[in-house]
Amino acid sequence: MNWEKTGTRINANGERIVTYEFMDMKIQSRRMMIPHANRSGGWLHTSYFLIWPDGYEEEFRTLRDAKAKGEEEILKR
């Protein structure tokens, strides 16, 4: 199954959201700035969110896992 990259939004602090779509399912790759606990600055962390047609979101650690779950649900229909 071929997920199409449909959008990218990049913020000045390095945060980024990339959206992929296949049929009525979406996946967003969200790279977010996590502040350090005891000093200034932070580090970037990426999570992948499978977004169902009704707006429900499920978080995954890898894009591969998010795609696999989305494709599994599409095949069930």
Disulfide bonds with the S-S distance in Angstrom:
none
